[in-house]
Every structure is written in structure tokens, then in C-alpha cells.
Amino acid sequence: AEHFFTGAFLVEWCMRVYCFGWRWMLDSWNFSDTLLVWLTGVVTTWVLKPLLTGASSDNLRQLQVLRTVRLMRLARAVRMLPAFKEMWMLIRGLLDSWRTLLWTYVVIIGILYVFGIFATLIIAGDAAFIHDDTVQDLFGRVDASMFTLFQIMTLDSWTFVVRPIMRKAPWTTAYFILFVSLTCFVAMNLITAVIVENAFASSRDDEEEMAKALEVEKLADLEQLRELFAEVDEDGSGELTKEEFDAAVKHPRIQTKLQVLDFELSEMDELWHILDNGDGTLSVDEFTTGLRKVKGEAKNKDIMNCLKFIRKGQEKLERMHKRVDDARDEMAVVQGTITSVHRDMGSLLKMCEAMLHNMQGLMASGRVPMRR
């Protein structure tokens, strides 16, 4: 198993150097990984271990345990995956808080030392505890007092320590309450707050790094789309017509690239209508930007643009509706005018009919001579 893992680590290291070059090792993580592969792997397993036996071989076996440090590299490699985000936040928070933890230990040791001196001089030296072997074992020396106070600080059965002392010397109650309040309620919570703050800061840094990685991926996609546009544009005019687009999507190489970009061949007609702004041609920017937007997720900017277009369309519809209402009102006025004219014409026609009837009656009675 050791030879298998050593060989696997060595092959991985060689592949990384072959792909990224020797400058790959200038990174601190990569350099430490190189030391782990060669010192605890190749040199230890394949060089020193066959030459040494007995106790020296056992010491080398203990050295090989350092290879488990590579798990830190695994955690760093999966930190961008959403499923491992919380795990990386915990690990990154601990790594970034080592300086805070170091100074915290210094402060705690200082507090324990000050309170330990006080306990040794005042509590162990009190007349009530001079002949108390238990108190002398707990607070008789400064180092013993510091260890006892550390037990009290961690709240590990601390009541069994302080209650017998408080019964004999009630004034020690204030001492122990002050110590517990200062260490447990202040120092420990302050440490927790600092570690959490470092974890959130690390999370923000990871989000910025993820944004940079997405920007690099975006530039690579744009370059790939420009190459695709150059292949589709047969005449090299810088603009793509519908005929060129239809002819290009039938080419196997173009179909492969479109499928890599998650576009189905059955969607090509719909894709053209989505990208075309109405002039019947596509420029380089329209093609690359449009494909990237169709491929990617909807962003706030895109949603705002859609809302703006919908709002403009709604405003146009409202203006058209107002014009239709105005035209309907005008038509109603015209219809009323026509109805009035029709009514007047009917009245005029009846008058003419009455006059004609009267004239015919007069002519029949001979009152109106007829001209020949």
C-alpha cells in the first residue's frame, strides 16, 4: 500500500510539473506538496527504508505520517464546491486564527499566573488551610494553582474544588466568581468571536477568488465564441447572415462546438431569432454576447433589462390603447353626425314626397295648367 500511494503521488506530481512547468512549484502550497511527495514518499519509502532496519525504520514510518498533511491540499482543492463550503470555512478559520490563538494562550497563561500567585499566597497561606492537605495539593505551589485554575476555567468539576474552600473561607467566593467571569465569560467568548470573524473574512476572500475565476472563465468563453463566429462567417465580412448561420449549423465541427456549449440542434432557429435584433444579420458582439447570455444564468442586470423592455412595451400598449379610445370617441361623434344627417335627409325626403303629392293633386284637378 505504501508503494502504491507513493507511486500515485509521484505520478500526480510529475503530471502537474509537465502541465504547469517548474514555476508551478513557486507557490507555497505546491512547494510544500513537493516536499511531502519527495521527502516523506520517494526518499523515505524507496531510498532510506530499504537501507535502514530496526528502530531507524520505525522512525521513518513515523515520518511517513506527515503525508496525511496532503489532506489539507484536498480540502483546499474542493473549497470552491458548494457542498464543501462549510468545511473549508472551518479549516480556513482555524488556519487564519493561529496568531489570534497564540496570543490568546499567552493572555490566558498570564491570567492564570496572576491568579495562581494570588491563590498560592492568599488561599494556601490562609490559616484555615495551612493544615488542609487537599488545598495544599491544589494551591500549594504556583504551578499547581495554575493547573487547578485551568480546571476551573474549563468548568471541569470546578464546584467540587471551590465549594469546600468557600465554606471555610467565604471571602474566596468573590475571587472565584471574578476568575470564572473573566476567563469563561469574557476571554473564551472573545476568542470565539475572533475566530468567527476570521472565518467570515476568509469566506469573503473565497467569494472574491471565485468571482475572479468566473471572470477568467467568461473571457475564455468569449474567445471560444469568437473563434466559432470566425468559422461560421464564411465571407469574412464580420457579420453573419441567416443563410450563413443555417449552412454553418449543418457542419459537424460547428455542431460539436454548439453541443459543447449546451445548445441543441433543434434550437438553432429559435436561437437565431433570439440573437437577431431585427436587421437580419449578427455582428461579432451580438453573437458572442448573446450566446454567453443564453448559456449562462440570468443576472440582475439581464432581469432589469427585461423589465425595462416589458415596461416600454407596456407604455406603448397604453399609448395605443389611448389612441384606440380616442379613435372610438371620434367614430362615435362621426356616427352621431351621420345619424343626424340621415334623419335630416329622411325629413327632407318626406317633404319632397309631400310636395310632389300635392303638385300631382293640383294638376289632376286642373288648377295648375300643364304646359305643352
Secondary structure, 3 states (H helix, E strand, C coil): CHHHHHHHHHHHHHHHHHHHCHHHHHCHHHHHHHHHHHHHHHHHHHHHHHHCCCHHHHHHHHHHHHHHHHHHHHHHHCCCCHHHHHHHHHHHHHHHCHHHHHHHHHHHHHHHHHHHHHHHHHHCCCHHHCCCHHHHHHHCCHHHHHHHHHHHHCCCCCHHHHHHHHHHCCCHHHHHHHHHHHHHHHHHHHHHHHHHHHHHHHHHHHHHHHHHHHHHHHHHHHHHHHHHHHHHCCCCCCEEEHHHHHHHCCCHHHHHHHHHCCCCHHHHHHHHHHHCCCCCEEEHHHHHHHHHHHHCCCCHHHHHHHHHHHHHHHHHHHHHHHHHHHHHHHHHHHHHHHHHHHHHHHHHHHHHHHHHHHHHHHHHHCCCCCCC
